[in-house]
Amino acid sequence: MDEFINTIESNRIFFKKKLNIVSIVSLSLLGVGLICLIIGLIFLESTLFIIFFLSLILAAIIYGIGYSIYNKKYLSTFEKDLEKKAIELNYGNDYFFNSNKGIDFGSINESRCVNRPDEYHSSKLFEAKRNNVSFLSSNYVFDFIHYTTDSKGNSRKEVNHYNGRFIKFTFPRNLNAFLSIMEKNSIDEMIKDPRLGEKIEFEFMEFNDKFTVKASDPLKANYIITPQVQCNIVDFDNAFKSDLIVCFLDNAVYVFMHEYNAKMPLGIYKEFNKKVFDSYANEFIIPLLLMDALDLDSDKYVNKNLN
């Protein structure tokens, strides 16, 4: 992976040097324009003012075109392979990924934690399996459209966007229970309280302070959310900033990392290093981290013969 990162950074430096030449030409034109402006101010010569503005415009155009060309060339050398490399780092070749495809709203709605949007978009479908636990994940965007009318009768359209990452885990054993773990203050136009089960609390106060838990069966809630799992969820939530919602329903777990987007920007002026790469790899390693945090590959989930 170091070789992949080093190759990208070498390409970035190569194209940046070419862009630097364009920058020098643009700055030279700008310099000529500034000289004309100073002389024009001294002698009040209108022609020099025109030359200044033309130089300013021409410098901006040359730099803008140069930046667009070389930044695009730089990104094209690795952008298609970036996500593939990020996935293969942790999954080898045992996965399915389609950046243009997503999860249908019906699958997300199974969680009972979302309101139906006016428009729904999903992309970057990712599917894999570890041990006996399968999972799929996808980005989502929920759009809620509102129309308002002012005192003069003029209508105005407003669109509220809500985005994040959705993950669904499926395991062999049916728990025959519903349990929701919702980060406090996560309820908004998209996320709703499923209003199922009774509210319960645990001895770990930091967990209680961060999350509201409701369960159809309090005994199963304590069986599922052990003290260690509570600690793991808090640590995970601290590491990945989002509004975290986790719902256990029968033989599946639905996870919303609401308003999550930790990817670092890519560009010819941005050094490409391991930190930048990891910000893209995290999207695909998060399901594995959640499996460990929730203990989903333990016997109580994968052994369907347990009562």
C-alpha positions as CSV (number, residue, x, y, z in Angstrom):
1,M,0.0,0.0,0.0
2,D,2.9,2.3,0.6
3,E,3.9,1.9,-3.0
4,F,0.4,2.9,-4.1
5,I,0.5,6.0,-1.9
6,N,4.0,7.0,-3.0
7,T,3.1,6.6,-6.7
8,I,0.1,9.0,-6.2
9,E,2.2,11.5,-4.4
10,S,4.9,11.4,-7.1
11,N,2.3,12.0,-9.8
12,R,0.9,14.9,-7.8
13,I,4.4,16.5,-7.6
14,F,4.9,15.9,-11.3
15,F,1.7,17.7,-12.4
16,K,2.1,20.4,-9.7
17,K,5.4,21.3,-11.3
18,K,3.7,21.8,-14.6
19,L,1.0,23.8,-12.9
20,N,3.7,26.0,-11.4
21,I,4.8,27.0,-14.9
22,V,1.3,28.1,-15.6
23,S,1.2,30.0,-12.3
24,I,4.4,31.9,-13.2
25,V,2.9,32.9,-16.6
26,S,-0.2,34.1,-14.8
27,L,1.8,36.0,-12.2
28,S,3.9,37.6,-14.9
29,L,0.8,38.9,-16.7
30,L,-0.6,40.1,-13.4
31,G,2.8,41.9,-12.7
32,V,2.6,43.6,-16.1
33,G,-1.0,44.7,-15.3
34,L,0.0,46.1,-11.9
35,I,2.9,48.1,-13.5
36,C,0.4,49.5,-16.1
37,L,-2.0,50.3,-13.2
38,I,0.7,52.2,-11.3
39,I,1.8,54.2,-14.3
40,G,-1.8,54.8,-15.3
41,L,-2.5,56.3,-11.8
42,I,0.5,58.5,-12.1
43,F,-0.2,59.8,-15.6
44,L,-3.9,59.3,-15.6
45,E,-3.7,57.3,-18.8
46,S,-7.0,55.4,-19.4
47,T,-5.4,52.9,-21.9
48,L,-3.1,51.6,-19.1
49,F,-6.2,51.0,-16.9
50,I,-7.7,48.9,-19.7
51,I,-4.4,46.9,-20.1
52,F,-4.5,46.3,-16.3
53,F,-8.0,44.8,-16.4
54,L,-7.2,42.8,-19.5
55,S,-4.1,41.4,-17.9
56,L,-6.0,40.6,-14.7
57,I,-8.7,38.7,-16.6
58,L,-6.2,36.9,-18.9
59,A,-4.1,35.8,-15.9
60,A,-7.2,34.4,-14.1
61,I,-8.3,32.6,-17.3
62,I,-4.8,31.0,-17.9
63,Y,-4.4,29.9,-14.3
64,G,-8.0,28.6,-14.1
65,I,-7.6,26.5,-17.3
66,G,-4.2,25.2,-16.2
67,Y,-5.5,24.2,-12.8
68,S,-8.5,22.5,-14.3
69,I,-6.3,20.5,-16.7
70,Y,-3.5,19.4,-14.4
71,N,-5.7,18.7,-11.4
72,K,-8.0,16.6,-13.6
73,K,-5.0,14.7,-15.0
74,Y,-3.6,14.1,-11.6
75,L,-6.9,12.8,-10.2
76,S,-7.4,10.6,-13.2
77,T,-4.2,8.7,-12.4
78,F,-5.6,7.1,-9.3
79,E,-9.2,8.0,-8.5
80,K,-10.7,4.9,-10.1
81,D,-8.3,2.7,-8.1
82,L,-8.5,4.4,-4.8
83,E,-11.6,2.8,-3.5
84,K,-10.6,-0.6,-4.9
85,K,-7.3,-0.4,-3.1
86,A,-9.0,0.7,0.1
87,I,-11.3,-2.3,0.0
88,E,-8.7,-4.9,-1.0
89,L,-6.5,-3.8,1.9
90,N,-9.0,-5.5,4.3
91,Y,-11.1,-7.9,2.2
92,G,-8.8,-9.2,-0.6
93,N,-11.0,-10.1,-3.5
94,D,-14.0,-11.4,-1.6
95,Y,-16.4,-8.5,-1.9
96,F,-18.9,-6.7,-4.2
97,F,-18.7,-3.0,-4.8
98,N,-20.6,-0.7,-7.2
99,S,-20.1,3.0,-6.8
100,N,-23.2,3.8,-8.9
101,K,-25.6,1.5,-7.2
102,G,-27.1,1.9,-3.7
103,I,-29.5,0.3,-1.2
104,D,-33.2,0.7,-1.9
105,F,-35.3,2.7,0.5
106,G,-37.3,-0.4,1.5
107,S,-34.2,-2.1,3.0
108,I,-33.4,1.0,5.0
109,N,-37.0,1.4,6.1
110,E,-36.9,-2.1,7.7
111,S,-35.0,-0.5,10.6
112,R,-38.2,1.4,11.6
113,C,-36.0,4.4,12.4
114,V,-36.5,6.7,9.3
115,N,-39.2,8.8,7.9
116,R,-40.1,8.6,4.2
117,P,-38.4,11.3,2.3
118,D,-39.6,13.2,-0.7
119,E,-36.5,12.1,-2.6
120,Y,-34.0,9.4,-1.8
121,H,-30.6,8.8,-3.3
122,S,-28.1,6.1,-2.5
123,S,-24.7,5.1,-3.9
124,K,-21.5,3.1,-3.3
125,L,-23.1,-0.2,-2.5
126,F,-20.6,-2.5,-0.7
127,E,-21.2,-6.1,0.3
128,A,-19.0,-8.6,2.1
129,K,-19.0,-11.4,4.7
130,R,-16.9,-12.3,7.7
131,N,-17.4,-15.7,9.3
132,N,-21.2,-16.2,9.3
133,V,-22.1,-12.5,9.4
134,S,-23.0,-10.8,6.1
135,F,-23.2,-7.1,5.7
136,L,-24.0,-4.5,3.1
137,S,-23.5,-0.7,3.3
138,S,-24.2,2.3,1.3
139,N,-24.2,6.1,1.3
140,Y,-27.6,7.7,1.5
141,V,-29.1,11.2,1.0
142,F,-32.6,11.9,2.2
143,D,-34.3,15.1,0.7
144,F,-37.3,16.6,2.4
145,I,-39.0,19.3,0.3
146,H,-41.0,22.2,1.9
147,Y,-43.0,25.0,0.3
148,T,-43.6,28.2,2.1
149,T,-45.6,31.2,1.1
150,D,-44.9,34.8,2.2
151,S,-47.4,37.5,2.9
152,K,-47.4,38.6,-0.7
153,G,-48.4,35.1,-1.9
154,N,-45.0,34.2,-3.3
155,S,-44.1,30.5,-3.0
156,R,-40.6,29.4,-2.0
157,K,-39.2,25.9,-2.3
158,E,-36.7,24.7,0.4
159,V,-34.9,21.3,0.3
160,N,-33.3,19.9,3.5
161,H,-30.6,17.3,2.8
162,Y,-29.6,14.6,5.3
163,N,-26.8,12.2,4.4
164,G,-24.6,9.6,6.0
165,R,-23.6,5.9,5.8
166,F,-26.0,3.0,6.3
167,I,-24.9,-0.6,7.2
168,K,-27.0,-3.7,7.6
169,F,-25.6,-6.8,9.2
170,T,-27.4,-10.2,8.9
171,F,-26.5,-13.2,11.1
172,P,-27.9,-16.7,11.4
173,R,-29.6,-16.6,14.8
174,N,-33.0,-14.9,15.2
175,L,-33.1,-12.9,18.4
176,N,-36.9,-12.4,18.2
177,A,-36.5,-9.0,19.7
178,F,-36.3,-5.3,18.8
179,L,-33.7,-3.0,20.4
180,S,-32.7,0.6,19.5
181,I,-29.7,2.5,20.5
182,M,-30.0,6.2,19.5
183,E,-27.5,8.9,20.1
184,K,-29.3,11.7,22.0
185,N,-30.3,14.7,19.9
186,S,-30.1,12.5,16.7
187,I,-33.9,12.8,16.1
188,D,-34.5,15.1,13.1
189,E,-36.6,15.2,10.0
190,M,-35.1,12.0,8.8
191,I,-34.4,10.0,11.9
192,K,-37.4,9.1,14.0
193,D,-37.9,7.3,17.3
194,P,-39.3,3.9,16.5
195,R,-41.5,4.1,19.7
196,L,-41.1,0.4,20.3
197,G,-40.3,-1.2,23.6
198,E,-39.5,0.5,26.9
199,K,-36.6,2.8,27.8
200,I,-33.8,1.2,29.8
201,E,-30.6,2.4,31.3
202,F,-27.3,0.7,32.3
203,E,-24.7,1.1,35.0
204,F,-22.2,2.7,32.6
205,M,-23.1,6.4,33.0
206,E,-21.1,7.7,30.0
207,F,-23.2,5.3,27.8
208,N,-26.4,6.5,29.3
209,D,-25.4,10.1,28.8
210,K,-24.8,9.6,25.1
211,F,-27.5,7.1,24.1
212,T,-31.2,6.4,24.6
213,V,-32.0,2.6,24.6
214,K,-35.4,1.1,24.1
215,A,-36.0,-2.7,24.0
216,S,-39.0,-5.0,23.5
217,D,-37.3,-7.3,26.0
218,P,-35.1,-5.8,28.8
219,L,-33.5,-9.1,29.6
220,K,-32.4,-9.6,26.0
221,A,-31.2,-6.0,26.0
222,N,-28.8,-6.8,28.8
223,Y,-27.8,-10.0,26.9
224,I,-27.0,-7.9,23.8
225,I,-25.6,-4.8,25.2
226,T,-23.1,-6.1,27.7
227,P,-20.8,-3.7,29.6
228,Q,-18.0,-4.4,27.2
229,V,-20.3,-3.6,24.2
230,Q,-21.4,-0.4,25.9
231,C,-17.7,0.7,26.2
232,N,-17.1,-0.4,22.6
233,I,-20.0,1.7,21.3
234,V,-18.8,4.8,23.2
235,D,-15.3,4.4,21.9
236,F,-16.5,3.8,18.3
237,D,-18.7,6.9,18.5
238,N,-15.9,9.0,19.8
239,A,-13.6,7.8,17.0
240,F,-16.0,8.4,14.1
241,K,-18.0,11.6,14.4
242,S,-21.6,11.1,13.5
243,D,-25.1,10.7,15.0
244,L,-25.0,7.0,15.7
245,I,-28.2,4.9,15.6
246,V,-28.1,1.1,16.0
247,C,-31.2,-1.1,15.8
248,F,-31.3,-4.8,16.4
249,L,-34.3,-6.5,14.8
250,D,-34.6,-10.3,14.8
251,N,-31.6,-11.6,12.8
252,A,-30.3,-8.2,11.6
253,V,-28.7,-5.0,12.8
254,Y,-29.3,-1.7,11.1
255,V,-26.7,1.0,11.7
256,F,-26.9,4.7,10.7
257,M,-23.9,6.9,10.8
258,H,-26.0,10.0,10.3
259,E,-24.3,13.1,8.9
260,Y,-21.0,11.1,8.6
261,N,-18.4,12.2,6.0
262,A,-14.8,12.1,7.1
263,K,-13.2,11.9,3.7
264,M,-10.3,14.4,3.2
265,P,-10.4,16.4,0.0
266,L,-8.3,15.4,-3.0
267,G,-6.4,17.9,-5.1
268,I,-3.2,18.8,-6.7
269,Y,-2.2,21.1,-3.8
270,K,-3.1,18.5,-1.1
271,E,-0.4,16.1,-0.1
272,F,-1.5,12.5,-0.6
273,N,-0.3,10.5,2.4
274,K,-1.5,7.7,4.6
275,K,-3.8,9.9,6.5
276,V,-5.6,10.9,3.3
277,F,-5.8,7.3,2.1
278,D,-7.1,6.1,5.5
279,S,-9.9,8.6,5.3
280,Y,-11.2,6.7,2.3
281,A,-10.3,3.3,3.6
282,N,-12.3,3.9,6.8
283,E,-15.6,3.8,4.9
284,F,-14.9,0.1,4.2
285,I,-13.2,-0.9,7.4
286,I,-16.1,0.6,9.5
287,P,-18.3,-2.6,9.1
288,L,-15.5,-4.7,10.5
289,L,-14.9,-2.3,13.4
290,L,-18.7,-2.3,14.2
291,M,-18.8,-6.1,14.1
292,D,-16.1,-6.2,16.7
293,A,-17.7,-3.4,18.8
294,L,-21.1,-5.1,18.8
295,D,-19.5,-8.6,19.1
296,L,-21.6,-9.8,16.1
297,D,-19.5,-12.8,15.2
298,S,-19.8,-14.3,18.7
299,D,-21.7,-17.5,19.3
300,K,-24.8,-15.7,20.5
301,Y,-25.4,-14.4,17.0
302,V,-24.0,-17.0,14.7
303,N,-25.2,-20.2,16.4
304,K,-28.8,-20.4,15.3
305,N,-29.4,-23.5,17.5
306,L,-29.2,-21.5,20.7
307,N,-32.5,-20.9,22.5
